[in-house]
């Protein structure tokens, strides 16, 4: 029933604007509540960012974060934070996270 409502809304209102906070919330819901793994999440991110049905806030940063995350030990949100900082000319991004420190554009806080 929820899927039908979402599909109906999408068909009537596409393209939908997706904020960065919705991307993060979706990531956490799909991993924590539904148990999606990294390959499934990467496939979803690729499909939605390539779709004409969605427009992402800072789309280039979301795409770059997914690309970075595909090969990183850092989490997706860490990758997204670095890429958002980069897209706004605010690198390096300071972090305590040991895996995020390995991302290009991150430095130890």
HELIX and SHEET records of a PDB file:
HELIX    1   1 UNK A    2  UNK A   13  1                                  12    
HELIX    2   2 UNK A   20  UNK A   28  1                                   9    
HELIX    3   3 UNK A   29  UNK A   33  3                                   5    
HELIX    4   4 UNK A   38  UNK A   49  1                                  12    
HELIX    5   5 UNK A   59  UNK A   69  1                                  11    
HELIX    6   6 UNK A   76  UNK A   87  1                                  12    
HELIX    7   7 UNK A  100  UNK A  102  5                                   3    
SHEET    1   A 2 UNK A  16  UNK A  18  0                                        
SHEET    2   A 2 UNK A  54  UNK A  56  1                                        
SHEET    1   B 2 UNK A  93  UNK A  95  0                                        
SHEET    2   B 2 UNK A 106  UNK A 108  1                                        
END                                                                             
